[in-house]
Amino acid sequence: MKPVHVSAYIESLQSGFAKPTIKQHPAAIRMLFDCLVVGQIIEVNPAHAVRGPRHVVKKGRTPVLNREEVRALLTSIDISTLKGLRDRALIAVMIYTFARIGAVLRMNVGDYFIQGRRGWIRLHKKGDKEHEAPCVSRLETYLDEYIAAAGIADDKDSPLWRTTGRFTGTPHRMTQQDGYRMIQRRARQAGIKTRIGNHSMRATGITDYLKSEGTLEHAQTMAAHSSPRTSKLYDRRNDETALDEYDKVRI
């Protein structure tokens, strides 16, 4: 295998795939051959110098909600039921801690804990990495009320976010599809027209933080981003500025 062969393969993808998808292939191939080099199966990584097509994204496309829409979403949830308490707490975790839906759904009950008189959450990321974040008082309240109503406080090693309607056997952990359907349902009930998804909650929290004079550097740390460029994709403050300028057309 030589670099020309890897390049030919990457070039063959350009007729059927988008640039972001194509860029993932050389990265995966490099990792594969790196393992073969470490294992002394081959001497040189033939994909080392091969790069995918240039693709620069300066603004994210994930739909976000403004502060009024978020408040309407949370207050519209009927918290007289366990499902309502669960959904409110789950949405709030993503908003207030900038957490990815996958990491949130992997939480067990013990991943919400008290440290220094403050509630904290522990998120399990890919590659066995962990990220801990403190809870604002409102999020603490939401989590406490949900856990108390579910009666799971002492079941530390069981899933925190469980599907409802199944009361026998091992608790069923919610999936990302469950989370997506839940958010879609809650958004419709709140009268929100923006087509949001799981990732919108994380993007909304980061955007609101930056609008409140938060710094990009701190946003990167709080969201556990490896690069500030990723955090910058959530900076949607210019959207409102652009709208104000377009509103000056008074024809």
C-alpha positions, 0 to 999 in steps of 0.5 A: 500500500502506497500514498497514491493508493490512499489518495486514489481512494479518497478521490473516488469518494468525491462523486458520491459523498459530501466533503465533511463525510469524505474528510472522516475517511483519511482520518480513520485510515491514518488511525488504522495504519498507525496501529499497524506501524505500532504493531510492527506489521508495516514500517510506514503509514502510507496515509500520513500525508494524505488529506481530504478535501478542504472544508471550512465551516465558520457557522453552525447550522444547528437550530437554537432557541432564544431565552423566551422559547426555552422558558416556554419549553420548560414551563409548558411541561406537565410536572405532575407526572414522572415523565414530565419531571424526567423530561424537564430535568433531561432538557435542563441538563443539556442546556445548563451544562452544554452536554451532548445528548449521548453523554447525558443518556449514559449517566447513571444515578450516581453520576449526579452527586453533591460536592462542596454543597453543590450538585455536580454531574459526571458525563461519560464521553467517548474513549472512556473520558469523563467530564464533570460540571457543577449544576446551577440551583435551578438544575439541582431542583429539577434533578432532585425532584425527578430522582425523588419522584422516581425513587431511585436515589439509592440505586446509584449504578442504574440508568438515570434516564429511563423509559417509562411504561416498563416496570418489570425487570432491568430499567431501560435506558433512554436512547438518543431516538427516545430523546429526539422524540421527546424533544419534538413532542415537548416543542410542539406542546410549547408551540415552538415552530423551530425544528429543533433536535437533541443537539439544539439544547446544547447549542442553545445553552452555549449561545445564551452563555455567549450572549450573556458576555461569557467568553469563548475560552470558558465556553470551550472548557465548559463544553469540553471542546477540543478546539475553540473553533468548535465552540465558535460554531455556536456563537450565533449572536450575529444572527440577531444583529443581522435581523435588526439590520434587515428590519431597517428595510422599510419599503 
